[in-house]
Amino acid sequence: MSTIKIIKVNATRSTNDKVKMLIKSKKINSGYLVSAKYQYGGRGQLSNRWYSSYGKNLICSLYYNFPKIPSNSPYAINYAVSLSVLKTIRKFTSNKVLIKWPNDILSGDKKISGILIENSIKSNKIYSTIIGTGININQMIFRNLPNATSIKHSSKKDISVDIVLSELVKNYTFYLPQIYNSKELSKEYHNNLYGLERCTFLLNGKTLRGKIIKVLENGQIQIKIDSLGIGEYSSGEIKIIV
């Protein structure tokens, strides 16, 4: 993987949208990452909002080309990205850090990071992707978000956002080229996945108990629910409650 090139901006509506604009104007190509001190329209998966205080957290998006990935098995990208973010956060906290399907990272059972991956597909192949990542670093107050946390909550000290970014870039450089070895990535991903023992789910308005069996390569999750047995669900159908 070639060196990731970083573009820093003060504020933008969203770093994913900023990357799209730069791609459209042909100002960047694969391997460019945009980092912002603040974004005023950040979003997560399924149109969820992402809130961040100015300059306190890492907000960035990476544009990257992935030739010859079948569009029906995109989750190898998610494996690599989730592991990159997980390893980055573990560098700076002693809390237990786990991946929460489909796109969050937990620290001490609270959300510390969110991921938004947008793939471009041509001829049934994923040829490029924009990887948006937010990591809570120095923010201490999360209004109306009782299940949010940050690195500072556990470390009790300020951490340089640039240092965390450098660590993330290092982990991207290590994990992203491995997407063609999805079996090994899947194994490591599942070894760090929340809910493999017991957890709570929200399905059709009902709170249910069960456990995750595995995350499939198409992005669906296979779960054994106590009252329903084994089933496969998309992220819009079921929610994991921490």
C-alpha positions in Angstrom: 0.0 0.0 0.0 1.4 3.4 -1.0 1.8 6.2 1.6 -1.4 7.8 2.8 -1.4 11.5 2.1 -3.2 13.7 4.7 -5.2 16.9 4.0 -6.2 18.9 7.1 -9.2 21.2 7.1 -10.6 23.4 9.8 -14.3 22.6 9.4 -16.5 20.8 6.9 -20.1 19.6 6.6 -18.7 16.0 6.6 -15.3 14.6 5.8 -16.9 11.9 3.5 -18.7 14.7 1.5 -15.4 16.7 1.4 -13.6 13.7 -0.1 -16.4 13.2 -2.7 -16.1 16.9 -3.7 -12.3 16.5 -4.1 -12.7 13.3 -6.1 -15.2 15.1 -8.4 -12.9 18.0 -9.0 -10.0 15.5 -9.6 -7.9 17.0 -6.8 -7.2 13.7 -5.1 -6.8 10.0 -6.0 -6.6 6.8 -4.0 -4.7 7.1 -0.7 -5.8 10.6 0.3 -7.2 11.2 3.7 -9.1 14.3 4.8 -9.1 15.2 8.5 -11.2 18.0 10.1 -11.2 19.7 13.5 -15.0 20.0 13.2 -17.9 18.7 11.0 -21.3 20.2 11.3 -23.3 17.6 9.3 -21.5 14.3 10.3 -23.5 11.1 10.0 -23.2 7.5 10.7 -24.8 4.4 9.2 -28.6 4.5 8.6 -28.5 8.3 8.7 -27.6 8.4 12.4 -25.9 11.7 13.4 -22.4 12.0 14.7 -21.7 14.8 17.2 -18.2 16.1 18.0 -16.8 19.1 19.9 -14.4 21.4 17.9 -10.8 20.1 17.9 -11.5 17.4 20.6 -11.8 14.3 18.5 -10.4 12.6 15.3 -12.7 13.0 12.3 -11.4 11.8 9.0 -12.2 10.1 5.7 -9.9 8.0 3.5 -10.4 7.5 -0.2 -9.0 4.1 -1.3 -9.2 1.9 -4.4 -10.0 -1.8 -4.0 -9.8 -3.6 -7.3 -11.6 -6.9 -7.9 -13.7 -7.2 -4.7 -17.1 -8.8 -5.5 -20.0 -6.4 -4.6 -21.8 -9.3 -2.8 -19.0 -9.7 -0.2 -18.1 -6.2 0.8 -17.5 -7.0 4.5 -13.8 -7.7 4.1 -13.4 -3.9 3.9 -15.3 -3.6 7.2 -13.2 -6.3 8.8 -10.0 -4.3 7.9 -11.3 -0.9 8.9 -12.8 -2.1 12.2 -9.6 -3.8 13.2 -7.6 -0.7 12.2 -9.7 1.5 14.5 -9.8 -1.1 17.3 -6.0 -1.4 17.4 -5.6 2.4 17.3 -7.9 2.9 20.3 -6.3 0.1 22.3 -2.9 1.9 22.0 -4.3 4.7 24.1 -6.6 3.1 26.7 -6.5 0.3 29.2 -10.3 -0.3 28.9 -11.7 -3.4 27.2 -12.2 -2.4 23.5 -14.4 -4.4 21.2 -16.1 -4.2 17.8 -19.8 -3.7 17.9 -21.6 -4.8 14.7 -22.2 -3.2 12.3 -20.1 0.0 12.6 -19.1 0.9 16.1 -16.2 0.4 18.5 -16.9 0.1 22.2 -14.6 1.0 25.1 -15.8 -0.3 28.5 -19.2 -1.1 26.9 -19.6 2.5 25.7 -19.3 3.9 22.2 -16.0 5.5 21.5 -15.9 5.3 17.7 -18.2 5.1 14.6 -17.4 4.1 11.1 -19.1 5.0 7.8 -18.0 3.1 4.7 -19.4 4.1 1.3 -18.5 1.9 -1.6 -18.6 2.6 -5.3 -19.6 -0.3 -7.5 -19.0 -0.9 -11.2 -19.7 -4.2 -13.1 -20.5 -6.0 -9.8 -17.1 -5.1 -8.3 -16.2 -2.6 -5.6 -13.6 -0.4 -7.2 -13.3 2.3 -4.6 -14.5 3.3 -1.1 -14.6 6.2 1.2 -13.9 5.2 4.8 -15.2 7.7 7.3 -14.0 7.4 10.9 -14.8 9.3 14.1 -12.8 8.6 17.3 -13.7 10.4 20.6 -10.4 11.5 22.1 -10.6 14.5 24.4 -14.3 15.2 24.6 -15.6 14.7 28.2 -19.3 15.7 27.9 -21.7 14.1 25.5 -25.1 15.8 25.8 -28.0 13.4 25.5 -25.6 10.5 24.7 -25.2 8.6 27.9 -23.5 5.6 26.2 -20.7 7.6 24.7 -17.1 7.8 26.0 -13.7 9.0 24.9 -10.0 8.0 25.4 -9.7 10.8 27.9 -12.4 9.3 30.1 -10.1 6.4 30.8 -6.6 8.0 30.4 -7.5 11.1 32.5 -5.3 13.2 30.3 -5.3 15.0 26.9 -4.1 13.0 23.9 -2.8 14.7 20.7 -5.3 14.1 17.9 -2.4 14.1 15.5 -0.8 11.3 17.3 -4.0 9.2 17.2 -4.3 10.0 13.5 -0.7 8.8 12.9 -1.5 5.5 14.7 -4.7 5.1 12.6 -2.8 5.7 9.4 -0.2 3.1 10.4 -3.0 0.5 11.1 -4.8 1.3 7.8 -1.5 0.7 6.0 -1.2 -2.7 7.7 -4.8 -4.0 7.5 -6.3 -2.6 4.2 -3.9 -4.6 1.9 -5.1 -7.7 3.7 -8.7 -7.5 2.5 -8.0 -10.2 -0.1 -7.2 -12.6 2.7 -10.7 -12.2 4.2 -10.5 -15.5 6.2 -7.7 -14.3 8.4 -9.3 -10.9 8.7 -12.6 -12.5 9.6 -10.9 -14.7 12.3 -9.3 -11.7 14.0 -12.5 -9.6 13.6 -14.6 -12.2 15.4 -12.0 -12.6 18.1 -12.6 -9.0 19.0 -16.4 -8.9 18.4 -18.9 -7.9 21.1 -21.8 -10.3 21.8 -20.3 -13.7 21.1 -21.2 -14.8 24.6 -24.5 -13.2 25.6 -26.1 -9.9 24.7 -29.5 -8.2 24.2 -31.1 -7.4 20.9 -34.0 -5.2 19.7 -36.1 -6.9 17.0 -39.5 -5.7 15.8 -39.8 -3.6 18.9 -39.1 -6.5 21.3 -36.1 -6.9 23.6 -34.6 -10.4 23.2 -31.7 -12.3 24.6 -29.2 -14.4 22.6 -25.7 -14.5 21.2 -24.0 -13.7 17.9 -22.7 -16.6 15.9 -20.9 -14.7 13.2 -20.9 -11.7 10.9 -21.3 -12.9 7.3 -19.3 -11.6 4.3 -22.4 -9.9 2.9 -22.6 -7.8 6.1 -25.6 -9.6 7.7 -25.3 -11.0 11.2 -26.1 -14.6 12.2 -27.6 -14.7 15.7 -29.1 -17.4 17.9 -32.0 -15.8 19.8 -33.3 -17.8 22.8 -36.9 -17.7 21.7 -36.5 -17.8 17.9 -33.5 -19.9 17.2 -30.9 -19.1 14.5 -31.5 -16.4 12.0 -29.7 -13.9 9.7 -30.4 -10.2 9.9 -29.4 -6.9 8.3 -28.4 -3.8 10.2 -31.8 -2.3 9.5 -33.7 -5.2 11.0 -32.0 -5.7 14.4 -30.1 -3.7 16.9 -27.6 -4.8 19.5 -28.3 -3.1 22.9 -25.3 -2.6 25.2 
